[in-house]
Amino acid sequence: MFDYKSIIENIDWNKNNGLVPVIIQDLDGTVLTLGYMNKEALNKTLETNLVHYYSRSKNRIRMKGETSGNYQKVKETYIDCDNDTLLIKVEQIGAACHLGTKSCFRKIEEIEQLPESTVDYSLDFLNELKETIKDRKNNPKEESYTSYLFKEGKEKIYKKFGEEAVEVLVAPNRERIIYETADLIYHLLVLLCFENIEFGEIVQELKKRHKEEE
């Protein structure tokens, strides 16, 4: 197996506070996105052959597709002549952009054609909520409702999910359906966390079924 440790050590990590920009390119030549990696993210990427980024806004490492299922499978990795920028060619699973498009980049002339408000398909918030729920499970807080549910155990967690499902069904109007569905999704995430099931596993199952229907 290729020893990439020395290559990683030779990267100029000091130029951008321990981070390097990473250009992600599809095998057909399409530039998909631009992200950043630190040493740990690059190590995880090369060890798993799945792209991991360092999120500057969240201050944590995240694997592309960990929630959405839109993984980036590493095929080829390049470094530039200054040892401070990476180019990774990938097999893109699903959309690369959080807006649901293949690429994060578009022609300037086409920008005005986009609607003023677009839907964020990245599921980043759901992932943040999932991580908070997991933290309340592993590090209980006395005043936390989530910690209370985990303390009560399976019967309580399943019962609350069932109750919320009924609330959605009997909701009298659109606004109430939205409200009750939010409760349902939260309690679903609690249930999945209790059973140690990742939300990404659900997404993968849905994608598999979608392919079977095509």
N, C-alpha and C positions, 0 to 999 in steps of 0.2 A: 504494500500500500504506500502511496506517495506520502512522504513526510512534509507536510505543509507548515509545521511549527516554525521553522527558520524563516519562511516567507512571511508569515504573520509578524514575526519579531522585526523584520526589516521594513515594515510599512511605517511611514512617517505619521505616527499617531499624535504627535505634538502640534501639528499644524492647525488642527481644528478641535482642540480640547478633547483629544482622545477619540475622535470620530473621523470616519472617512466617508465621502459620498460614494454611493453605489448606484450605477446605472443598470437597470434591469431590462433586458432585451429578449423578445420572443425569438424562437428558432427561425421564424420567417423574416426576421430583420426588424420587426416593429419594436420601437422603444416603448416599453410599457410604463415605467415609472422611475422615479429617483428617490432613493432613501438614504439612510445613514446606518453605519455599523460601528460598534466598538469591538474590542478584541474578543469579548465573550460571544457577541452576536456572530462574528465571522467564524469563530471556532464551532459554534453550534450549526452554522450553515454548512460548513465543510464536513462536519461529523455526520450530519443527518441527511445531507443532500436536499434539504428543504430551506428556503431562504428565511432567515431571521433578521429582523431590523432592531435598531435601538430607537425607541420612540422618544424624541426630545421633549414632547409635550407631557408625556406620562412618566418619563424618567424610568423606563423599564424596557426589557427585551421582549419582543413579541414575534411569534412565528406567523408569517403570512398565511392566512387561511385557518388560523386556530379557532376562529368562530364561524367564519363564512364558509369554510371548506374550499376556498379558492386558493389552493396551494400553488407555490412556485417551486417546481422540481429542478434542481440545479443540473445543468448539462455541461457547461464550460465556464471557467472562471479566469478572468484576465486582470492584470494590474498595469497601470500606466507607467511611463518612463520615469516619473517623479516619485513613484511609490506612495502616492497619496490619493488615488482614485481607483475604484474597482468597476469592472464591467462583468456582469454575470448573465449568461444566456440560459434561459429556462424553458421548461415545458409548463406553460401557464394553464392551470385548471380553472375554468370559469373566467370571470372578469377580473382584471387587474386593478381597476379603479373602484374606489368606494361608491362611485355614482352608478356603477353597474355597466360601465363601458369597458371595452377591451384594453384601452390605453388611457393613462391620465392626461396625455397630450392631445391637443387638437389644433387645427389651423386657426390663426388669429382671425381670419376672415369669417370663421364659422362661430365665433364666440357669441355674437349677437343673436344667433339663431337658437341658442339654448333658452329654455324657460327661465324666468326670473328666480323661481324657487325650484330646486331639484331635491329629490329624495336621497337621503344618505343610506346606501345599501351596505355600508361596511359592517354594520352590527357592532360598532365599537362600543356604543353605550351598553348594549346587552352584555358585552364581554366585561366591561367595567362593573356592571351590576353583579355579574356572575362571580367576579373576583372578590367583591365586597361580601357577598353571601358566603363564599368559601372561607373568607377571613373570619366572619362571625361564627362559622362552624368550628374553626380551628382555634380561634382566640375569642371565646365568648365574652360579651359585654352585658352587664346586669340589666341595663336599660334598653337593650336591643330586642326588638320584636323577633328578628331573625334568629338570634341566639336562643330566645324563648322557644321557638318552634323546634329547633334542634334538640333542646333539652327535653321537650315533651316527647319527641321520638316519632316513629313511623306512623302510628295511628293518627296522631294530631296532624302531621304534615299531609297525609293522604286525605284526611277528612276535610281540611281547609281547601285543598285543591278541588275536591269534589263540590264543595259549597260554592266556590268561585265559578266553577263551570256552570252550575245551575243559575247563578246570578247573571251570567252572560245570556243564557237562554231566555230568562224572564225579563230582561232589560226592556223598558217601555219605549225607548227612543234611541236615536243615533248617538247622542252625547253619553247616554248611560251605558250603551254597548262599549264605547271606547273606554270609559272609566272602568267598567267591570273586566274588560279584556286585559287592561293593564294589570289589575289585581291577579287575574288568572295567570298571566305570563310570569309575574313575580313568583307566585306560589309554585308554578311549574319548575322554575329555576331552582327553587329551594328543594323540591322533590328530587330533581336530577342530581343536585349536589349531595343530597342525603344518600343517593344510590351510587355515587361516584361515577356518574355518566356525564361526559362532556357534551356541551351543546353542539359542538362540531360533528359529533357522531350522529346526531339527529339530522343535521343538514346533509351529511353524506348519504344517509338512508333516503332522504327526500330526493336527492340528485339521482340516486340509483333508480328509484321508481319513475322519475321523470324520463330517464333514458329508455326505460322499458315501455313507456307510453308513446315514444316517438316512432 
